[in-house]
């Protein structure tokens, strides 16, 4: 095992992608007789050795339930579990560790807010604003609570570039607006949204703001205090961590005002048949036995990102994106969907005359893994008049040579188009 997980890089010139890639054992294989080129990172990142070894170590040496055990294994597991909460606090620059709630992922984090605070404060005729860029997980929970409370869902439209129409956003805001919920970066197009302006404008009329950070956490610097955001959600598996774990940051005062999301163990202080009192935050929102081993492994994923340097990763990914965009834009019959000036490493495209799924299968035959379809953004696809795209998305371990393999495949596939 190399020392990448413990090594700090001072700049792009020292970015050692070869050593970084060696930390991901899954990448050292062939698919269909070709070296694996993994460009499905917006769906999930692969996992470095430190994360895999953490999971193995936990189940070999520490496995126990947490918080209430009077024995050594329980104490060990509890300390490691809560160490991850502190690591997340630092990663997001949250003010207090109690403001970090563990969830199953971004989807559950959004549902938690919509089902608790949304249900608590929305009244008939009130409005919730989302954007045309959203993943279904940041649309459907708000539709559900709006239906229950007879509130109205408003949508910020998207420009041809894939950027939000911020003038339209300003016009949508009113004294009826209670929530604004949008992504930090689009999973389908890569667009980085101006969340600072979105937050400040929403706060100026007294609305709460939730930011879906699933596509931003491993790419962009995040400071929830500086942003003054009410809620920020993310998923471990999109930041080199395990699946089935996510987080919700929330301002202490807001979290304390919210009712619990689910009932069960841990979220209570005292239970009797005459009534129940609830635990303090964050435990009020963490009912039941959590995904302990995977939460512990998330700390190692966070440290992996921090030790390489998020800014170094971002510079590398931006170089890959520019290189891939320049190359693919020269191929006849290829159309890039989403040309925003500010993007994370996501390249979404179609080939005129070919179905996106067929393109994906042909690339897979060359060992290239991409995502095809609507990417859980059907309203966004409808806005561009398409059913879906081919999406290549980049991570810390991808190389320029891998992009050459992608481009070579797309060039040959495009020649099959009518």
Beta strands, then each sheet from edge to edge (+ up, - down):
strand 1: 30-31
strand 2: 34-35
strand 3: 37-38
strand 4: 100-103
strand 5: 127-131
strand 6: 152-156
strand 7: 177-183
strand 8: 208-212
strand 9: 231-235
strand 10: 246-250
strand 11: 268-272
strand 12: 275-278
strand 13: 334-336
strand 14: 346-351
strand 15: 368-369
strand 16: 371-373
strand 17: 389-393
sheet 1: 1+ 2-
sheet 2: 3+ 15+
sheet 3: 4+ 10- 9+ 8+ 7+ 5+ 6+
sheet 4: 11+ 12-
sheet 5: 13+ 14- 17+ 16-
end
